[in-house]
Amino acid sequence: MSLKVALAQYPSGHAPDAIVREAKAAAADIVLFPEMYSNGYAPFDRDDPAAKARWLAGAQAVDGDFVGRFRVAARVSGMHVVATFLEASEPKPFNAAVLIDPRGHIVLHHRKVHICDFDTPEFACARGDAFDVQEIGTSTGVVRVGLMICMDREYPEAGRALSRQGAEIALVPNCCALANDPDCGDVRIAQMRGRAFEMVMGVAVANYPAPRCDGHSFAVDARGGIIAMAGTAPGLVVAEFDLAAIRAARIEEAFRIRSSR
């Protein structure tokens, strides 16, 4: 019994409906896009008010046309889609992700909690305040999934919150170097392997290809083993999660979940 998650390692601007069709052809149950796909996590000159105004003008409403394209694609393909975008809000926008079901309905809405407020563009964003889990129906039955966005995954409480709510798989849109960071190398991949093991859940991470980031979208199982890893080029990589193994691990390793604080 497996769940297939397609990691959409494509640059922003690549048509989401085409990517969803590709994921459908690969028999994926869920397709996950990189962080803030509406603008490619575009930076701007923080000392230029006009540049900031142009960036803010690109914010998207949850019920607007940008997210609407993903909702239509999900409905047409009959699969789950995680869309990411700069969400319009006052006084500040959010770095957001939504999980869309095969009917085109938004069933989970996450706003990035641990924003990079030390740098552009996220110093202009508001901070989310919760990590939630949603039960979804798939070709392999009911699965419990949660969302984190990029730097959220670097904080233990994010994974802890999802795992203690019963998440079997965490879906993580991303935008940063994963394997070749000049300061820390591949520590983020190692970190997610440890986090999956410690919180006893699968993790799927979708990143931008080179040159925006360094690709290496990846997935790990609940024991921390890597089950899929992309290279640096644009493309789709499909991670196949063994749900029976994840559920067995969550029973055998339940002390990890119960004892976390």
N, C-alpha and C positions, 0 to 999 in steps of 0.2 A: 504494500500500500504506500504509494508515493505521491508527493505533491510537487509539481514542477513550477518553479519561479523563473521567469525570464528577466534577465538583467539587461536593461536597454542602455548599453554603453554607446550612446550617440550624442553628437553635439546638439546644443539647443538650436532649434530651427528645423531640424529634421522632422518631417511630418509625423505626428503621433499616430494617426490612423494607419499609416504604412507600417510603423513599428508594431502596432497591436496586431495587424494582419500577419506579420512575420512570426510573432509570438504564438498566434493561434495555429499557424501552420506547423509550428514546432510542438504542438500539443501542450502548451503551457497552461496552467490554471490561473496564474497571476503574472502581470508584467509590471516591473518596477522601474521608474524613471529616475535619473539623477536629480540632485537638489536644485530647486528654483529654476526649473526647466523653462519657465516663461521668459527668462532673460539670460539664461546661462550663468547665473550668479555673477552678473556683470558688475565690476567695480566702477567707481566714479571718483572724481577729484573732490575730496571732502571740503576743500577750501574754495570751491566754485559753486555758489548757490544755484546757478543756472543748470549746472550738471546734475546736481542733486534733484532739482525740480523735474528735469527730463527723466531721471531714473524713477522718481516717484510716480510720474505720469504713466509709467508702464505697469503699475500695480493692477491686479485683476480681481474682480469680484468672484466670490465662490459660485454664484449663479450666472456668471458672465460667459462670453463667447469662448474664451480660452479653455476654461475647464469644461465647457460644453462640448468641445471637440473630443475630449477624452471620454465624456459620458456617452456620446454617440458611438464612438469606437468600441467602448465596452459593451454597449447594447447590441451593436451589429455583430460583434465577434462572440458574444455570449461568454465573456470572461471577466475576471477582476483586473482592474487597472489602478495603479498608484500614480496619480498626477501630482506634480509639484509646481509651485508658483509663488510669486510675490503677491501676497493677499492684501487687497485694499482695505484699509481700516483707519480710523481716526483715534488718537492723534498720530499714530505711526502704523505702518503696514507690518504684516507678519511674514515670516518665512514659513510657508505652510505646505502640507501634503494632505491629500484626501484619498481614501480608498473607495473606489467606485465598484458597485456590484454588476452582475451581468444584465440587470434591468436598466442600468444607467443611473442608479440611485447612489448618492453619497452615504456610506454607512459608517465611516470613521473619518474624523477631521483632526489633524494634529498641527499644532503651532509650535515651532522649535523653541524649546525651553532654554537650552544653553547656547545662546547666540554669541557670535564672535563680535561683541560690542567694542572690542579694542581696535577694530579696523573697518574699512569700507568693504562691502556695502552695509554690513549688518549693524554698524553703529546707528544707522537710521531706522532700525527695526524695533518693534516691541517684542517683549519676551512672553512666550506661552507659559502655561502653569500646570500642565497635567500630561500624564502618559496613560493612554486608555487601550483597551483590548476589545476586539470585535470577533464574534463567532460568525464564520461564513460557511456557506455550503459550496462544496467543490465536487469535481468528478470522483474524488476519493472519499467523499463524506464531509462531515463538519470538521473545521479546523479553527483554532483560536490564534489570531494574529494581532500584532501590535505595531506601532510606528515609532521610529526615532528618526531624527534628521541630523546627519553629519556629526557635529561636535556633541550632540546628545549622547552618542554611544561612548564618549570618553568618560562619562560619569557613572559610577556604579549604581546610583539610585535609579537611573533610567531603566537599565536592564532589570534591576530588582523590582521596580514597580510593575513592569510588564509580566515578569515571571510569576510574581505573587498573585497576579490577576488571572493566571492560567495560560499565558501566551505560550504557544508551542513554537512559533516562528516570529522573529522580529524582522520587519522590513525597513531598510535603512537607505534612503536617498542620500547621496554624498557628493561633495565637491572639494577634494584636496588630494595631495599626493598620498598614495597608499603604500606603494612598494619602494619608491625612490625619493623620499623626502630628503632634502639636503642636510637637514638637522637630525632627523630621527630614523632615517632608513625605512624599514618595513614594520616599525613598531605598532602601527595602527592595525595591521593585519594580525600580528601576534596578540595585540590587545583584545581583538574581537574573538580570537580563538579562546583566549582565557575567559572572556566574558560569557561566551556560549557555554563553556564547561562549568563555570561557577554558577550560572543562573539556569542551567539545564534547559536550553532551548536552542533551536536553530536560528541562524542569523544570515540574512541576505543583504548585500551591500551593492548598490548600483552607482558607479562613478562615471565621470566624463572621460572620454578618450584623450590621448595626446593631440594637440599640444595644450589644451585647456587644463587638463590634469595629467595623470600618468596611467589612466585606465586601471587595469587590475581589479575590475569589479569581481567580487568573490562571494562565496557562501561557505558556511561551516555548519557541521552538525552539532548535536547537543553534547557530544564528547569533545568538541573543539577541533575535529578533523576537517580539513579543507575538502569540500566536495565539488567545487567548481572555481575556476580562476581564469579570467580573461587576460589577454595581452594588453598592448597599448593602443591598438587600432580600434576604430569604430566597429560596432557590430553587436550582435545579440549572443549572450551566453545563457544557457539554461541549466539551472541547478535543480537536481532531483533530490528532494528530502524524503528520507525513509520515515514516515510518520509512526510506524509501529516501533521503530528503534527509539525515536524521540520520546514516545509515551512510555516505553519500558524504562528509559533512562530517568524520566521524571518520577517514576515510582521508586526505582532503585536508589536514586540520589535525592529523594525527597527531603532529606535532612538539610541539604544545601538551601532549599527554598524556605523551609520552615525556620531555619536558624538565622537567616539573613535579617539584618536590622536596618 
